[in-house]
Amino acid sequence: MIKDFAIIYLLYKDSIQIKSFIINNPDELYLVEEFINDRDLLHKIREDKENYPYIITNDFEHYKMVTNYKNKKMNRYLIDQKISYKNRIYKAVVYNIKNLKVLNSIN
């Protein structure tokens, strides 16, 4: 059960799996298929000129503390934009290991 603002979601325990992958080269891009927003992730990596390595993860408890998005700490951005917990769990983010900037949005 997840309480998300004024809505309560009942989810199967198996549907909530925390996954993280390090992408070191184009041969490892197949790993993005593990996430529901895989096309967006691939697009953002290509937009970033494929400056490897990247981390792709849905572990929001970790990435919200270490990354930035639009010149804000990711934790602050998630709160300010009222991003739902459901989206934080289901949608992955991709960020470059070197600068810790999240490339995609998770709205």
Secondary structure, DSSP 8 states (H G I E B T S, - for coil): -EEETTEEE---GGG----EEEE-SGGGGGGGGGSTTHHHHHHHHHHTT--S-EEEE--HHHHHHH-EETTEEHHHHHHHTT--HHHHHHS-EEEETTT-BB-S---
